[in-house]
Amino acid sequence: MIKVVILYSRCNLVFCRNDFDLHRAKIDQDLDIFADELNAFQSGSGEQYNSLELMLSDKINTWKLKSIQKIQEDAEEARQQVQTLIALNNGKTTSCVHKITQELKQDRQNHGFDERDLNKWKKKLDELKLNVSKSDLYIDEQQSENDFITNLLAKEKESFERVCGPVSIKENVQLASHNFNIFPISGEFVAEDNIILENSYQSNSSYGWAGHNEVYTNGKCSKKVNGYTSDYSKGDVIELTLDCDHHLIRMTNIRSTKSYEINVDLKGCPFPWMLHLNLFHHQTRIRVNLLRVSRKQ
């Protein structure tokens, strides 16, 4: 009896004829099982990708809806700010017109006016026309935490309104420059209805900070209140915050990161408040800059 021995080179095994047939049948069976598994994976992977696409699409749709909602909320808030500022400015204009009308009516009845009064009223009317035609209201787009969406804020341009003494305002009334004298700068908040003075820090309603570590409350000077030191350098950026809700003012030196607060007594300094700056150093220059980065107080 002759036995046939087969060397199966692919797996380096030696089989007899019968064992080789069985081995080959096992491989064919395994191949069929793998083919079925491959087909099942192909079908299942498509379903998994479809599910993944649906999940990611849901996230995109959620982001889209939230973004739209955020934009709508910001737009509505900006629209409300515009309405508030418009109403405020319109109210001021109406109040001024009413005041002129009352003066005109009273003087007309008493025949107590002349060309000087008429010219005064005309000048006031021209100022009102200029304020209305060249409004300082604008929309400011501020970069938000989400770089894709900017915040819209309705604002009124900050500017220096009046000067007293050897101080001039320039560059769209956003730069105040001193021409003479030799004393340091001071900045105070006073009641808006106060008459403007060269040394407004002496006003009974003044609250603020000055050089030589001086702090003013109700026009009275004290030294180093709440640890205040007048550490200022050329080019410093000073951030001023009016916290009307808590009746306080806050000053922060961006360079030194030092921050100081003063509580304001509304009996001595009622609303509305106005910022007064006293410039004493020769060629001192102060510029009003718009705050571009909102901070949570």
Secondary structure, DSSP 4 states (H G I P E B T S, - for coil): -PPPEEEETTTTEEEEHHHHHHHHHHHHHHHHHHHHHHHHHHHHHHHHHHHHHHHHHHHHHHHHHHHHHHHHHHHHHHHHHHHHHHHHHHHHHHHHHHHHHHHHHHHHHHT---HHHHHHHHHHHHHHHHHHHT--EEEEEEE-SSTTSEEEEEEE--------SSEEEETTTTEEEE-S-B---EEEEEETTSPP-TTGGGSTT-EEEESTTEEEETTEEEESGGG------TT--EEEEEETTTTEEEEEETTT--EEEEE--TTTSPSSEEEEEE--BTT-EEE-----S----
